[in-house]
Amino acid sequence: MFVPVDITYHRQSKELELTYDNAESFRLPAEYLRVNSPSAEVQGHTPDEARLPVGKRDVSIVGIEPIGMYALKIIFSDGHDSGYYDWDYLRKLATQKDALWNAYLIRIEQLGASRDPDDPRNEPFKLPIKKSCHH
């Protein structure tokens, strides 16, 4: 397992930098991390339930919390904060960034959606607003 020895969020470029003890360093854009969230909201409980996050071009990271010694919880500016990015998943996102990003761009184009938050083409992909339960 590759565990980063340093994790830095660069606010201006909106990139999370992971540095490993073998001197490897990867910069992962917030939008890339958000659209590849390991959460059930994005991945689904089965592949048929997976949802394509759209309109996330401007998203940033507003918080990062360690989860034990095995993962990070990343809190995004759009309110998304579920799904734990474990070290193996972060490593996969880092080492397969070009392929995963290109696959996302192809998919979003095939579905006629957009990375831009205000694009009306994104309406069919928006999640319903969660209603809170009051007792």
N, C-alpha and C positions, 0 to 999 in steps of 0.2 A: 504494500500500500504506500502510495506517495502522499505524504502529509506536507503541506506548505510550511516553510519556516518563517515566512513573512507574508502578510496579507495587507494590501494598501488600497484604499479607494481614492481614485483621483477624481475629485468633484468636477473640475473643469471639462475633462474629456469624458466623464461618466464611465470610467473603466475601473474594473476590479483587477488589481495586479496580484498574481500568485507567484511567489518565489520559492524554489525548492532547494534543498541542501546540495544538490548536484549543480547548482548555479543556473538551472533553467528558470526562465521567467516568462509568464504569459499574461497578457492583458485582455480581459474579457469585457466587452461593452455591456452596460446595464440592460439595454434592449435585448441583446443576445441571451443574457441570463434569464431575463423575464419570459421571453417566448419559449425558452427551454426549461421552464420551472418543473421540478420533479413532483409538483403537487397533483393531487387527484383532480383538481379543478382544470388543469391543463392536460395531464396525461390520461385522465379517466381511470376508472377501476379496471376497465378492459380497453383494448385498443379501439373498439367501436365507440367508446365514450369520450375519446380524446377530443379536445377542442383546440382550434387554432387561435392563439392570441393575435389580434390585429390592432393597428393604431398605436403601437408602443414605441414609435420612433423617439419621442421626447421623454420617455420614462427615465428616472434616475433612482439611485439607491439612497434611501434616507436612514437606514439602520442595518447593522450587521451584528448578529448575536451568536456567540458560540453555543453549540448544542453538545454538551459533554466534551469528549475529546475526539469526536468522530464527524462533526458536521457543522455547517453554518445555517442560520436562519437569516435570509435576506429580506429586508422590508423595502418595498418599492414605493415610489411616489404616487402610483395609482392605487395604493392601498393593499396590493397583493402582498401577503406575508405567510402563506402556507406552503408547505413543502420544505424538506430539509435537504440541503445540498451537501451530501456526504463527500468525503475526500475522493473516493473513487469516481463519483459522478462529476465532480469539479475537474478532476484530471481528464476524464473523457471529454468534457466540454472544451478543455484547453487544447488537447492534442488533436481533436477532430473538428476544431472550430470552422475551418474553411468548408468542409463537406457538410456539416450540420447547418451552417448559415446559408450555403447555397441551396440546400434542400428546402429550407424555410422560405427563401425568396421565390423559388420555383412554385412551391405549394400556394403561397399567398397570391401569386400571379395567376395560377390555374383557377383558383377560386374567385378571382375578380375582386379581391380585397386589397387593402392598402396598409402600409406602415404608418401613414399619417393619421393622427388622432381624430381629426375633424372630417375625414373623408366619408361622405354618405354611403359609399359602397360597403362600409364596415358594419352598418346597422344589423344585417342578418346574423352577424357573428357575435354580437354583444350578449353577455350573460345577463339573465334577469337579475334585478336588484334583490339582494337577500333581505328577507323580512326578519326582524328580530322577534323573539318569542318573549312575551311578558306574562308573568304569573301573578 
